Amino acid sequence: MAEKDTVREQIIDAAKKRFSHFGYAKTTMAEVAADCSMSPGNLYRFFPGKLDIAEAIASVAREEHLKDLRKLINEPGKSGRDRLRDFFFEELRHTYHMLEKNPRVYEMASVIANERPEFANRMFAEERKILVEMMVEAERHGEFKTGDKEFTAEMIQSALMKFRYPQLWSKLTLPKLERELDGVLKLLIDGLCAQKAHHSTGQAA
């Protein structure tokens, strides 16, 4: 690993600890620099500002989580329905428990959402790649029939937005959120299956 990457990781780790303990707003670049035994000027060589560090922290966490999601949905013996359901239930539980365990994450997530909306767009685009892969596989096995899979993935994301960082949108408990997610997913997945049935009927005609 290049020395520059090592230093970046050191900065990200130090900032993550500080944000978690003191909060994003109460942390300064000078404090992060001191934790890394470097000058503030040297810190700015790696990150233009505190928000850039916060975005880097979120990026690393999201990439690791997407890897875990891929492992989960690629377990053998799962249907397309199971894969979609497991994907979004794990997403809900992961983010819900993360915010419950450390409310400081909520603060940082809110700042990034408000100040860097393009970050969320990039993360959603990465997630759509996985959703498209799942739909392609399900269609190959005759479970779903979708047209524009990228569009379908985007609409699924839109329909399930409430279950992303759920504490940002509601005060419901996890069991109540899971009940709602189960109901919404059933409607969405039944819709994908209905497209398959309609397509098959059309072919027969």
C-alpha positions in Angstrom: 0.0 0.0 0.0 1.3 3.5 -0.9 2.4 5.7 1.9 -0.2 8.3 0.9 -3.0 5.7 1.2 -1.7 4.7 4.6 -1.8 8.3 5.8 -5.3 8.7 4.5 -6.4 5.6 6.3 -4.8 7.0 9.5 -6.7 10.3 9.1 -10.0 8.5 8.4 -9.6 6.3 11.4 -8.7 9.2 13.8 -11.6 11.4 12.5 -14.0 8.5 12.8 -13.1 8.0 16.5 -13.5 11.8 17.1 -16.8 12.1 15.3 -18.1 9.1 17.2 -17.1 10.5 20.6 -17.5 14.3 20.3 -19.7 14.6 17.2 -19.0 16.0 13.8 -19.9 19.6 14.6 -17.6 19.8 17.7 -14.6 18.3 15.9 -12.0 20.5 14.2 -9.4 19.8 11.6 -6.7 20.8 14.0 -7.9 18.2 16.5 -7.8 15.5 13.8 -4.4 16.6 12.8 -3.1 16.4 16.4 -4.5 12.9 16.8 -2.5 11.9 13.7 0.7 13.7 15.0 0.7 16.0 12.0 0.3 19.7 11.3 -3.1 21.1 10.2 -1.3 22.2 7.0 -0.2 18.6 6.3 -3.8 17.4 6.9 -5.2 19.7 4.3 -2.8 18.1 1.7 -4.9 15.0 2.1 -8.4 16.4 2.7 -9.6 19.9 1.7 -12.0 20.0 4.6 -13.8 18.2 7.4 -16.8 17.3 5.2 -14.4 15.5 2.8 -13.2 13.4 5.6 -16.8 12.6 6.7 -17.6 11.6 3.1 -14.5 9.3 3.0 -15.6 7.6 6.2 -19.1 7.1 4.8 -17.6 5.8 1.5 -15.5 3.2 3.2 -18.3 2.0 5.4 -20.7 1.8 2.5 -18.3 -0.2 0.3 -17.7 -2.7 3.1 -21.5 -3.0 3.7 -22.1 -3.6 0.0 -19.5 -6.4 0.0 -21.4 -8.0 3.0 -24.7 -7.6 1.1 -23.3 -9.3 -1.9 -22.1 -12.3 0.2 -25.6 -12.5 1.8 -27.6 -12.5 -1.4 -25.1 -14.8 -3.2 -25.6 -17.6 -0.7 -26.6 -20.8 -2.6 -30.2 -21.9 -2.8 -31.9 -18.6 -2.7 -34.7 -17.5 -5.0 -34.9 -14.1 -6.6 -37.6 -13.2 -4.1 -35.4 -14.3 -1.2 -32.5 -12.3 -2.5 -34.4 -9.1 -2.8 -36.0 -9.5 0.5 -32.8 -10.4 2.3 -31.0 -7.4 0.6 -33.4 -4.8 1.9 -34.1 -6.3 5.3 -30.3 -6.4 6.0 -30.1 -2.8 4.7 -32.8 -1.7 7.1 -31.4 -3.6 10.1 -27.8 -2.5 9.5 -28.6 1.2 9.3 -31.2 1.1 12.1 -28.8 -0.5 14.6 -25.9 1.7 13.5 -27.9 4.8 14.3 -29.2 3.3 17.5 -25.7 2.3 18.7 -24.1 5.6 17.9 -26.4 8.7 17.5 -23.4 10.7 16.3 -23.6 8.8 13.0 -27.0 10.4 12.6 -25.5 13.8 12.8 -22.8 13.0 10.2 -25.3 11.3 7.9 -27.5 14.4 8.0 -24.7 16.7 7.2 -23.6 14.6 4.2 -27.1 14.3 3.0 -27.6 18.1 3.1 -24.2 19.2 1.9 -23.2 16.4 -0.5 -26.4 15.0 -2.2 -24.2 13.7 -5.0 -22.6 11.2 -2.5 -26.0 9.5 -2.0 -26.5 9.4 -5.8 -23.2 7.6 -6.2 -24.0 5.1 -3.5 -27.5 4.4 -5.0 -25.9 3.9 -8.4 -23.5 1.3 -6.9 -26.5 -0.4 -5.2 -28.5 -0.5 -8.5 -25.7 -2.5 -10.1 -26.4 -5.2 -7.5 -30.2 -5.0 -8.0 -29.8 -5.3 -11.7 -27.6 -8.3 -11.3 -30.2 -9.9 -9.1 -33.0 -9.2 -11.6 -30.9 -10.6 -14.5 -30.3 -13.8 -12.5 -34.0 -14.1 -11.4 -35.1 -13.6 -15.0 -32.6 -16.3 -16.2 -34.4 -18.7 -13.8 -37.8 -17.7 -15.0 -38.8 -16.0 -11.7 -39.2 -12.3 -12.8 -39.7 -10.6 -16.1 -38.5 -7.0 -16.3 -38.0 -4.6 -19.2 -35.6 -1.8 -18.3 -33.8 -3.2 -15.3 -31.9 0.0 -14.4 -35.2 1.9 -14.3 -36.9 -0.9 -12.3 -34.0 -0.9 -9.8 -34.3 2.9 -9.5 -38.1 2.7 -8.8 -37.6 0.0 -6.2 -35.1 2.2 -4.4 -37.5 5.1 -4.5 -40.3 3.0 -3.1 -38.1 1.9 -0.2 -36.5 5.2 0.6 -38.3 5.3 4.0 -36.2 2.3 5.1 -32.9 4.0 4.5 -31.4 5.5 7.6 -34.9 5.0 9.0 -34.5 7.3 12.0 -34.0 10.2 9.5 -37.6 9.7 8.3 -39.6 8.2 11.2 -39.7 7.3 14.9 -41.1 3.8 14.4 -39.5 0.9 16.2 -37.6 -1.7 14.2 -40.4 -4.4 14.4 -42.9 -1.9 13.0 -40.5 -0.8 10.2 -39.9 -4.5 9.4 -43.6 -5.1 9.1 -44.0 -2.2 6.7 -41.0 -3.2 4.7 -42.3 -6.8 4.4 -45.6 -5.4 3.1 -44.0 -3.0 0.6 -41.6 -5.7 -0.7 -44.4 -8.2 -1.2 -46.3 -5.7 -3.4 -43.1 -4.9 -5.4 -42.0 -8.5 -5.9 -45.6 -9.6 -6.7 -45.5 -6.8 -9.4 -42.3 -8.3 -10.9 -43.8 -11.7 -10.9 -47.0 -10.3 -12.5 -44.9 -8.9 -15.3 -43.5 -12.4 -15.9 -47.0 -13.9 -15.9 -48.3 -11.2 -18.3 -45.3 -11.7 -20.6 -45.9 -15.5 -20.7 -49.6 -15.0 -21.4 -48.7 -12.6 -24.2 -46.3 -15.1 -25.8 -48.9 -17.9 -25.6 -51.4 -15.7 -27.3 
